[in-house]
Amino acid sequence: RFDITGRAPLETTQDDMMLMVQELLADRFKLVLHMETRQLPVYVLLPSRADGRPGPKLTMSTVDCAALVASLAAARQGGAPPPTPTAGAQPFCGTRTTPGRIQGSSVTMANFGRNLSNFAGRMVIDRTGLAGSWDLELQWTPDPGMMPALPPNAPPLPAPDPNGPSLFTAIQEQLGLKLDSQRGPVDVLVIDSAQQPSPD
């Protein structure tokens, strides 16, 4: 396990952040990899209701992420600070995930599917037909085998509610969506080589 500390400007987008992480891994770990497309089991995210209506925990977002990014840039130049969410509020323009809970603010269904993949155990492909950005909150009881391994000396995670719904039930009841098991093309990263990094 490695502890990695990196810094990026506040207005850095998620896509730019991922590129920066790739550059860091290539530079410090000499990581070499390539992409392959394989036919693998996937989940397809679909509406679960006949009328296609979303569930009670899935609503169209009113957050203007472009304006928020602009206010972050202005704040760095001495302008007024951007608004901050209150404790327990939805994250602005992004996703907050813990075992058994996903909170999203102004996220696309494609981005939600990518986050959901980490908990579903398969790639999740969005075919909901829901365009635009959405606010959502999903809570479920994770299977014991899906709980992440914690680093040594890390504080314990909150215990999940043993009486809560499964992931599949929660998606239907709370979001009005469902996961359909299929096979499909999945882009897979194959690691060709890596080296132990030198410490700073």
C-alpha positions as CSV (number, residue, x, y, z in Angstrom):
1,R,0.0,0.0,0.0
2,F,1.2,3.5,-0.8
3,D,0.3,6.9,0.6
4,I,0.1,9.5,-2.3
5,T,-0.3,13.2,-1.8
6,G,-1.1,15.4,-4.8
7,R,-2.4,18.9,-5.3
8,A,-4.5,20.4,-8.1
9,P,-6.2,23.7,-8.7
10,L,-9.7,24.0,-7.3
11,E,-11.2,24.4,-10.7
12,T,-9.7,21.2,-12.0
13,T,-12.4,19.0,-13.7
14,Q,-12.8,15.3,-12.9
15,D,-11.5,14.4,-16.4
16,D,-8.4,16.5,-15.9
17,M,-7.8,15.0,-12.5
18,M,-7.8,11.5,-13.9
19,L,-5.3,12.5,-16.6
20,M,-3.1,14.0,-13.8
21,V,-3.3,10.7,-11.9
22,Q,-2.3,8.8,-15.0
23,E,0.7,11.0,-15.4
24,L,1.7,10.5,-11.8
25,L,1.5,6.7,-12.0
26,A,3.5,6.7,-15.2
27,D,6.2,9.0,-13.8
28,R,6.5,7.5,-10.3
29,F,5.6,3.9,-10.7
30,K,6.8,3.5,-14.4
31,L,3.3,2.0,-15.0
32,V,2.9,0.6,-18.5
33,L,-0.5,-0.7,-19.6
34,H,-2.8,-1.1,-22.5
35,M,-6.6,-1.3,-23.1
36,E,-8.5,-4.3,-24.4
37,T,-12.2,-4.8,-25.1
38,R,-13.6,-8.0,-23.7
39,Q,-17.1,-9.5,-23.7
40,L,-17.9,-9.8,-19.9
41,P,-21.0,-9.9,-17.6
42,V,-22.4,-6.4,-17.1
43,Y,-25.4,-4.7,-15.6
44,V,-27.5,-2.5,-17.7
45,L,-29.2,0.4,-15.8
46,L,-32.8,0.7,-16.9
47,P,-36.1,2.4,-15.8
48,S,-38.0,0.0,-13.5
49,R,-41.4,1.7,-13.9
50,A,-43.6,1.3,-16.9
51,D,-44.1,5.1,-17.2
52,G,-40.3,5.7,-16.9
53,R,-40.8,8.0,-13.9
54,P,-37.8,8.3,-11.5
55,G,-38.1,7.3,-7.9
56,P,-38.4,9.5,-4.8
57,K,-34.7,9.8,-4.3
58,L,-33.9,10.8,-7.9
59,T,-34.6,14.4,-9.1
60,M,-33.5,16.7,-11.8
61,S,-30.6,18.9,-10.5
62,T,-30.9,22.7,-10.2
63,V,-27.2,23.2,-9.5
64,D,-25.3,25.1,-12.2
65,C,-22.0,23.4,-12.2
66,A,-20.5,25.7,-14.8
67,A,-21.3,28.7,-12.7
68,L,-19.8,26.9,-9.6
69,V,-16.5,26.2,-11.4
70,A,-16.4,29.8,-12.5
71,S,-17.0,31.0,-8.9
72,L,-14.1,28.8,-7.7
73,A,-11.8,30.3,-10.3
74,A,-12.9,33.8,-9.3
75,A,-12.4,33.0,-5.6
76,R,-8.8,32.1,-6.3
77,Q,-8.4,35.6,-7.9
78,G,-9.7,37.3,-4.8
79,G,-13.4,37.2,-5.5
80,A,-16.2,36.1,-3.3
81,P,-16.0,32.5,-2.1
82,P,-18.4,30.0,-3.6
83,P,-21.3,28.7,-1.5
84,T,-20.5,25.7,0.7
85,P,-22.9,22.9,1.4
86,T,-24.3,22.5,4.9
87,A,-23.3,19.5,7.0
88,G,-25.0,16.4,5.7
89,A,-26.1,18.1,2.5
90,Q,-25.6,16.7,-1.0
91,P,-22.1,17.3,-2.4
92,F,-22.0,20.0,-5.0
93,C,-21.4,18.8,-8.6
94,G,-20.1,15.4,-7.7
95,T,-20.6,12.1,-5.9
96,R,-19.9,11.0,-2.3
97,T,-19.7,7.3,-1.8
98,T,-19.4,5.1,1.3
99,P,-20.3,1.4,1.7
100,G,-24.0,1.3,1.5
101,R,-24.6,4.9,0.4
102,I,-24.2,7.0,-2.7
103,Q,-25.0,10.7,-2.7
104,G,-24.8,12.6,-6.0
105,S,-25.4,16.2,-7.0
106,S,-25.7,17.3,-10.6
107,V,-24.4,13.9,-11.9
108,T,-25.3,12.3,-15.2
109,M,-26.7,8.8,-15.3
110,A,-23.5,7.6,-17.0
111,N,-21.4,8.9,-14.1
112,F,-23.7,7.4,-11.6
113,G,-23.4,4.0,-13.4
114,R,-19.6,4.2,-13.2
115,N,-19.8,4.9,-9.4
116,L,-22.3,2.1,-9.0
117,S,-20.0,-0.3,-10.8
118,N,-17.7,-0.3,-7.7
119,F,-20.5,-1.7,-5.5
120,A,-22.3,-3.9,-8.0
121,G,-19.2,-5.9,-8.9
122,R,-19.7,-5.4,-12.6
123,M,-19.5,-2.6,-15.1
124,V,-22.8,-0.7,-15.1
125,I,-24.0,0.7,-18.5
126,D,-26.5,3.5,-18.5
127,R,-29.5,2.9,-20.8
128,T,-32.1,4.8,-18.7
129,G,-32.7,7.4,-21.3
130,L,-32.5,10.1,-18.6
131,A,-30.7,13.0,-20.0
132,G,-29.2,15.9,-18.1
133,S,-27.9,16.1,-14.5
134,W,-29.5,14.6,-11.5
135,D,-29.5,14.7,-7.7
136,L,-29.8,11.4,-6.0
137,E,-29.4,9.5,-2.8
138,L,-29.1,5.7,-2.6
139,Q,-28.9,3.7,0.7
140,W,-28.6,-0.1,1.0
141,T,-27.1,-2.8,3.1
142,P,-23.9,-4.1,1.4
143,D,-23.1,-7.7,1.3
144,P,-20.2,-8.5,3.7
145,G,-18.0,-9.6,0.8
146,M,-18.4,-6.2,-0.8
147,M,-17.0,-4.2,2.2
148,P,-13.7,-2.6,1.3
149,A,-10.5,-3.7,3.0
150,L,-9.2,-0.9,5.2
151,P,-5.6,0.2,5.6
152,P,-3.8,-0.6,8.9
153,N,-4.8,1.8,11.7
154,A,-7.7,3.3,9.6
155,P,-10.8,4.2,11.6
156,P,-13.6,1.7,11.2
157,L,-16.4,2.4,8.8
158,P,-19.9,2.9,10.2
159,A,-21.7,-0.4,10.5
160,P,-24.4,-0.9,7.8
161,D,-28.0,-1.3,8.8
162,P,-28.6,-5.1,8.9
163,N,-32.3,-4.6,8.1
164,G,-31.8,-2.4,5.1
165,P,-32.6,-3.3,1.5
166,S,-30.2,-5.0,-0.9
167,L,-28.6,-2.9,-3.6
168,F,-30.9,-4.2,-6.2
169,T,-34.1,-3.5,-4.1
170,A,-32.8,0.0,-3.1
171,I,-32.2,1.0,-6.7
172,Q,-35.8,0.1,-7.6
173,E,-37.5,1.5,-4.6
174,Q,-35.5,4.7,-4.2
175,L,-34.5,5.6,-7.7
176,G,-37.1,3.9,-9.9
177,L,-34.4,2.1,-11.8
178,K,-33.2,-1.5,-12.1
179,L,-30.1,-3.5,-12.9
180,D,-30.5,-6.0,-15.7
181,S,-27.8,-8.7,-16.0
182,Q,-26.4,-9.0,-19.5
183,R,-23.1,-9.5,-21.4
184,G,-21.5,-6.7,-23.2
185,P,-18.2,-5.1,-24.4
186,V,-16.1,-3.8,-21.5
187,D,-12.9,-1.8,-21.8
188,V,-10.3,-3.5,-19.6
189,L,-7.0,-2.0,-18.5
190,V,-4.2,-4.6,-18.6
191,I,-1.0,-3.8,-16.6
192,D,2.1,-4.7,-18.6
193,S,4.7,-3.6,-16.0
194,A,5.2,-1.4,-12.9
195,Q,8.1,-0.6,-10.6
196,Q,8.5,0.3,-6.9
197,P,8.5,4.1,-6.7
198,S,11.3,5.9,-5.0
199,P,10.2,7.9,-1.9
200,D,10.2,11.7,-2.0
